């Protein structure tokens, strides 16, 4: 099977299946990952794309041949791989997903110990070099095992530590999972929260019968906005395919831009930690950055025009300033 380096991007591995991303690529990544990151135990999972299970099987074969135990959490969202890696004290995590891309795509997102992201300058280029050169190392004398673990309950428990349950109001909320991986997590949250969820496209379906799960596209926003208006809901939330990004709609069905959400989140953190620094990523005009700085009451904010993988690295920096342990961080990336 032909390998193409075009699948290696700056922050992840992504491309069309099977032309760019395929079982051979996944197998080789599994072979080189343990050596490069001194990994003995790695979390692995996949989203709802139809090619996910086959890619995961090849990846697991490569990992186990190198003596690296695989903690298989099955179909999941990217956030769950990050959580499992930190929560279970693993040496790394690999999520098989192409996020919000069309159904013919797939890819891999990788993290090392403590769910620290692996990007071009932190190991991804090294993976590419070894994979493309066929430098796969020497297999272990005895292959490691694959252990299946259901992480959902622990993940939901963790999410609920971020909120004061007694302060929650019985809101009516439209939730659009886009037939992506968010549906099962929404179902579990529904059991624990005092909200009336109006669920849209909640069943995971890798054929994407209602279109690619990318609410950032203008043509996809109306699917959520319309239901918010019809149901007279208090707000709406739409997720992308692997639910590492969410998009918020107000009671009128208008999407609230990401930089405002970052402002609200920053204010909440600063209320708990006055004077702390805020590390944020904004793909917006400088004038809007200035407005945000005023909104944050001239707090010293470190703002970089970077992509999500770098945002995650900065969150670890922010965690130190905010005195938050990295194992307690949920790295949800809000689109900006």
Secondary structure by P-SEA (a helix, b strand, c coil): cccccccccccbbbbcccccccaaaaaaaaaaccccccccbbbbbcccccaaaaaaaaaaaaaaaacbbbbccccccaaaaaaaaaaacccbbbbbccccccccccbbbbbccccccccccccaaaaaaaaaaccccccccbbbbbbbbbaaaaaaaaaacccccccccccbbbbbcccccaaaaaaaaaacccccccccccccccccccccccccccccccaaaaaaaaacccbbbbbcccccbbbbbccccccccaaaaaaaaaaaaaaaccbbbbbbcccccaaaaaaaaaaacccccccccccaaaaaaaaaaaaaaacccccccccccccc
